Amino acid sequence: MGISRKPTDRLRHIAHLGVNTFGWSYVNRQMDVPDTTVRVELRAPSGDLWVWGPVEAKNSVKGSAEDFCLVVVQRCHVADTNLDITGETAKQWMSIAQAYAGDPGPSRKPGIFSERKI
């Protein structure tokens, strides 16, 4: 259709849901939920910084709120984003993140949306 939407700070709701469904992403795949904390620092479309998790966490996800949200709703593969992911737990989580109910479907393959025509 050629329509593109400009991201707004309304993404905070999706980002918050994405952070809060950390455990669900594992449970839904019948995996053990890690007891490791992950810090999430996202830059909002307005430029504000949104933060979840303790500052001392060894695992982190940093980057744009838009990139994070596209990953947690499985609209985009994490490799097609500019997210800075540190630590094995954070890397694993971002590879299986799912912020919605339902069976885990096949994830997006890397490169499908590398040009960001999402």
C-alpha positions as CSV (number, residue, x, y, z in Angstrom):
1,M,0.0,0.0,0.0
2,G,3.0,2.3,0.3
3,I,1.9,3.7,3.6
4,S,4.4,4.4,6.3
5,R,3.6,5.5,9.9
6,K,5.8,7.8,11.9
7,P,6.6,6.3,15.3
8,T,5.4,8.2,18.3
9,D,5.8,7.9,22.0
10,R,2.7,5.7,22.1
11,L,5.2,2.9,21.5
12,R,5.9,3.0,25.3
13,H,2.9,0.8,25.8
14,I,4.3,-1.9,23.5
15,A,7.8,-1.5,24.9
16,H,6.5,-1.9,28.5
17,L,4.6,-5.0,27.4
18,G,7.7,-6.3,25.7
19,V,9.7,-6.0,28.9
20,N,7.0,-7.5,31.1
21,T,6.6,-10.5,28.9
22,F,10.3,-11.5,29.3
23,G,9.3,-14.7,31.2
24,W,6.4,-15.4,28.9
25,S,8.7,-15.6,25.9
26,Y,10.5,-18.5,27.6
27,V,7.4,-20.2,29.1
28,N,5.6,-20.1,25.8
29,R,8.5,-22.1,24.3
30,Q,8.6,-24.5,27.2
31,M,12.0,-23.2,28.3
32,D,13.3,-22.4,31.7
33,V,13.0,-18.7,32.6
34,P,16.5,-17.3,33.4
35,D,16.9,-15.7,36.8
36,T,19.2,-13.1,35.2
37,T,18.0,-9.5,35.1
38,V,18.1,-7.6,31.8
39,R,18.3,-3.8,31.7
40,V,16.4,-2.2,28.8
41,E,17.2,1.4,27.7
42,L,15.2,2.7,24.8
43,R,15.3,6.0,23.0
44,A,11.7,7.2,22.4
45,P,10.7,8.9,19.2
46,S,10.6,12.1,21.1
47,G,14.1,11.6,22.3
48,D,13.2,10.7,25.9
49,L,15.0,7.7,27.5
50,W,12.8,4.9,28.8
51,V,14.5,2.5,31.2
52,W,13.6,-0.8,32.8
53,G,15.8,-3.0,35.0
54,P,18.6,-2.4,37.4
55,V,21.6,-0.3,36.4
56,E,24.0,-3.0,37.6
57,A,22.5,-5.7,35.3
58,K,25.2,-7.5,33.2
59,N,22.7,-8.1,30.4
60,S,21.2,-5.2,28.5
61,V,19.2,-4.2,25.4
62,K,19.8,-0.6,24.2
63,G,18.5,1.3,21.2
64,S,15.5,2.8,19.6
65,A,12.0,2.0,21.0
66,E,10.8,1.4,17.5
67,D,13.5,-1.3,16.9
68,F,12.7,-3.0,20.2
69,C,9.0,-2.9,19.6
70,L,9.3,-4.4,16.1
71,V,11.3,-7.3,17.6
72,V,9.0,-8.1,20.6
73,V,5.9,-8.2,18.3
74,Q,8.0,-10.3,15.9
75,R,7.5,-7.9,13.0
76,C,11.3,-7.7,12.5
77,H,14.3,-9.9,13.1
78,V,16.6,-8.6,15.7
79,A,19.5,-8.7,13.2
80,D,17.7,-6.2,11.1
81,T,17.8,-3.6,13.9
82,N,20.4,-1.4,15.5
83,L,19.8,-2.7,19.0
84,D,22.9,-3.1,21.1
85,I,22.5,-6.3,23.0
86,T,24.9,-7.3,25.7
87,G,25.0,-10.7,27.5
88,E,23.8,-14.2,26.7
89,T,20.4,-13.9,28.4
90,A,19.6,-10.7,26.6
91,K,20.7,-12.2,23.2
92,Q,18.6,-15.3,23.8
93,W,15.6,-13.2,24.9
94,M,15.7,-11.0,21.9
95,S,15.8,-14.1,19.6
96,I,12.6,-15.4,21.1
97,A,10.8,-12.3,22.4
98,Q,7.0,-12.4,22.1
99,A,4.9,-9.7,23.6
100,Y,1.5,-11.3,22.7
101,A,-0.5,-14.3,23.6
102,G,-0.6,-17.4,21.4
103,D,1.7,-20.1,20.2
104,P,5.2,-19.1,19.1
105,G,5.2,-19.0,15.4
106,P,8.1,-19.1,13.1
107,S,10.2,-16.0,13.7
108,R,11.2,-13.6,11.0
109,K,14.3,-14.5,9.1
110,P,17.1,-12.0,9.0
111,G,17.3,-9.8,6.0
112,I,13.6,-9.8,5.2
113,F,13.2,-6.2,6.4
114,S,16.8,-5.0,6.2
115,E,15.7,-2.0,4.2
116,R,13.2,-1.1,6.9
117,K,10.1,-1.0,4.6
118,I,8.0,-2.3,7.5
